[in-house]
């Protein structure tokens, strides 16, 4: 229907796995749609399919389908400003010195899709923001990134995307596209 109200499909904060016993997130089908009061307020209602922040380490995230849909038509029951299929952050005071730059997170073989029902909504298939310490321990590979706007955002939303490497991913725009950008780097 049209009465969607979602803020986050999965929210991961302060996840502390280990090399021997990583936290596993796999085989999920997450489909969230932006709605009023979903996140902060009716004028700033970001939707997140998968949100990772506050020093998560030793996670294996694989074989998931994550879809985030945005709609800014205030005449409907679901509207907002932006939609992120994946939003990933790591800041200096989020984690211990031991885990800075060695998050040992693997994100692979996922389908991240960010779509907009109309123009005027920013959609990010993947956004690395507020990664203010070099996250050289993140392995991001073999994912399918689809979207109407921005396929990959590096540090654009909250500044900082240090040490992030992505490889062997497939990037594809949906139809229709709204002001498409394959990569967005830094503040816009």
N, C-alpha and C positions, 0 to 999 in steps of 0.2 A: 504494500500500500504506500501511502505518502506520509504516514505519521512516523517517520524515522527519527530516532534520537540516539545517536551514538557519539561517544567521544573518543574512545580507544577500544580497539579490538582486543589487543593484548598489551599491557603495560608492564615493562620489566625494569625494575629499579633495584640497585644494590645486589644483584645476583652474584653469588660467590660460589662458583663451582671450583673444581680442581682439575689438573691435567689427568689424573687418574679417574675422576668421577665428575665429568662435565654435566652441566644442566642441559637437557635435550628439549628442544621445541621443534616438533616435526609433524607432518601429515595433518595440518590444520587447514580449514577452509574458512577464512575470515572475510566478511563482506560488511563494511560499515558505511553508513550514509550520513552525511552531515545533517545535523538537526539543530533546532533552537536550544539554547542553554546547554549545548553539548560539552563545552569545555570551560570557557571563562565568562562569556557573556553573549548576548544575542548579536553583538556587532563584532565579536572576535571568537568565533566558534570553530576553531581548528579541529579537524577530525584526523585521527591516526589509526591506521590499521595495525601497525606494530610500532610501539614507542620504546626505545632503549635509552636509559640515562642513569646517572649517578653511579658510575664506576662498576658496571657489570663486567664480569670476566669469567672465562672458561665456560662458554656456552657454545652449543652446536645448534644452529637454526637451519633446517633443511626441509625440502619437499613440502613447502607450504604454498597456498594460494592466498594472497592478501590483496583485497580490492578496497579502495577508498573512493567514494563518490562525493562530489561537491555540487551544490545547487544554491545559487544566490537569489533565487526568486522569492521575495518575502511574501508573495501571495500564496505560497505553498507552505506546508508544515515542516519543510526541511530546507534550511538555508544557512549560509555562513560565508566565510572568506577564503578558506584554503583547505586542501585535503592532501594528506601525506600517506602513501602506502607504507613507507618505512621512514622513520625519523630517528637518527642515531646521534648521541651526544656523549662526550667524555671531557670533563673539566678537571683542572688541577686539584681542587678540593673535594672532588667526588670520590676519590679512591686513595688507597695507601700508596706510598712510594714504591712498594714491592710490585704493585700491579700497574703502575703508570707505564705506558708504552708496551706493556706485555699483557694485553687483555686476553690473548689466546682465544678470541672469539672467531668462529667460523660461520659465515653466512653463505650458503651455497644451494644451488638447484631450487630456488624459490621463484615464484611468479609474483612480481610486484606490479600492480596496476592502479593508476590514479586517473580518474576520469571526471569530467565536468559535464553537467547536464545543459549548461549554457555558458556564454562568455562572461568574463568578469570574475571567475573563480580561479585562483592559482592551484594547480595540482602538481605534486611532486611524486614521481614513482619512488625515488630515493632521495633523502636529504641528510647530508652530514653537516650538522651545525653545532656550534658550541663544543667542537672537538679542539680544545685549546692546548692540549698536550699531544705530541705526536703519537698516534695510535698505530705503531708499526706491528703490533701483535694481531691486528684484525686481518682476517683472510675473507675477502669478498669476491666470489667467483661463480661462474656458470649460472647466473640468474637471468631471468627474462624481465626486462624493465619496459613497461608500456605506459603511455600517458598522453594526455591532451595538451599539456603545457611544457613542463620541465621534467626531463627524464632523470637527470642527476643534478642536485644542487650541492655545491661545495661551499660551506661557510656563508651562505647568502642570508639565511634567516636570522641567526644569532651570532654570526661571525665565528670563524675558526673551523678549519677542516684539516688539521695538521696530520701528516703521516699516513693519510688514507690512500690505499691503492685498490683499484678495482681491476679485474682482468677476466677475460673470456666470458663476458656477459653479452647478451643480445638486447639491443635497444631498438624500440619501435614506437612510432607515433600512432595513436588511434585516429580514427576519422569520426567526427571532424576534429581538427586541431585548433586550439586557440592560442595565438602568439607562441608557436612552438620554439623551444630551446632545448637542444640536446644536453648541454652542460651550462650551468650558471655558476660562476665563480665570484666570490666576494659579494659585497653589498651592491644592490642594484638601486 
